[in-house]
Amino acid sequence: MNINDKISKVESDHQVFRRKVAEYELDYQDMRRDAKRLSEDLTDLIISYCHNHHQELPMLELWQLEENRDNFEKRISRFETRLSQTYQEENKLYNQNMESLEKEKKKV
């Protein structure tokens, strides 16, 4: 494989990686939005039910729902950090490979 083919392969592999990770990012953003909406809908439903049936609000359950939402947000934040680190590691590897191939190309 000549040097130009190697460069093309590194660039192609990098683009494939970026597209795949971008898909993951879109999926997690959808999950985050859906989870937030579901949690808010459940809270609204509980409050509405209690109001319509003249019952006290179940504060413990509402607190637990909020706690679960906060825990989910923390997990999502950790995922975002890992995703960012993965991007950085891939970019570093890509840049190192390209630099090495460019040096090799200059020698030839």
C-alpha positions in Angstrom: 0.0 0.0 0.0 1.5 3.3 -1.0 1.6 6.3 1.3 -1.3 8.1 -0.4 -3.5 5.0 0.1 -2.4 4.9 3.7 -3.4 8.6 4.2 -6.7 8.0 2.5 -7.4 5.0 4.7 -6.6 6.9 7.9 -8.8 9.8 6.8 -11.6 7.4 5.8 -11.4 5.5 9.1 -11.5 8.8 11.0 -14.6 9.9 9.1 -16.3 6.6 9.8 -15.5 6.9 13.5 -16.8 10.5 13.6 -20.1 9.5 11.9 -20.6 6.6 14.3 -20.0 8.6 17.4 -22.3 11.4 16.1 -25.0 8.8 15.8 -24.5 7.8 19.4 -24.6 11.4 20.4 -27.9 11.9 18.7 -29.3 8.8 20.3 -28.3 9.9 23.8 -29.7 13.3 23.3 -33.0 11.7 22.2 -33.0 9.5 25.3 -32.2 12.5 27.6 -35.1 14.5 26.1 -37.5 11.6 26.4 -36.5 10.9 30.0 -36.9 14.5 31.0 -40.3 14.7 29.3 -41.5 11.5 30.8 -40.4 12.6 34.3 -42.2 15.9 33.9 -45.3 14.2 32.5 -45.4 11.9 35.5 -45.0 14.7 37.9 -47.8 16.7 36.2 -50.0 13.6 36.2 -49.5 12.9 39.9 -50.2 16.5 40.8 -53.3 16.7 38.6 -54.6 13.4 40.0 -54.2 14.6 43.6 -55.8 17.9 42.8 -58.8 16.4 41.1 -59.4 13.8 43.8 -58.8 16.3 46.7 -55.8 14.4 48.0 -52.6 15.6 49.5 -49.6 15.7 47.3 -47.4 12.6 47.8 -44.3 14.6 48.6 -42.1 11.6 49.2 -43.0 10.2 45.8 -42.5 13.5 44.0 -39.2 13.9 45.8 -38.1 10.4 44.7 -39.1 11.2 41.1 -37.0 14.3 41.1 -34.1 12.3 42.7 -34.3 9.7 40.0 -34.3 12.5 37.3 -31.2 14.0 39.0 -29.4 10.6 39.1 -30.2 10.1 35.4 -28.8 13.5 34.6 -25.6 12.6 36.5 -25.3 9.4 34.4 -25.9 11.4 31.2 -23.2 13.9 32.3 -20.7 11.0 32.8 -21.6 9.7 29.4 -21.0 13.1 27.9 -17.6 13.2 29.5 -16.7 9.8 28.2 -17.9 10.8 24.7 -15.8 13.9 24.8 -12.7 11.9 25.9 -13.3 9.4 23.1 -13.4 12.2 20.6 -10.2 13.7 22.0 -8.4 10.3 22.0 -9.5 9.6 18.4 -8.4 13.0 17.2 -5.1 12.7 18.9 -4.5 9.2 17.3 -5.7 10.6 13.9 -3.3 13.6 14.2 -0.4 11.3 15.2 -1.1 8.9 12.3 -1.4 11.8 9.8 1.8 13.4 11.1 3.7 10.1 10.8 2.4 9.5 7.3 3.2 13.1 6.2 6.8 12.6 7.5 7.0 9.3 5.6 5.7 11.0 2.5 8.4 13.7 2.7 11.1 11.0 2.9 9.9 9.4 -0.3 
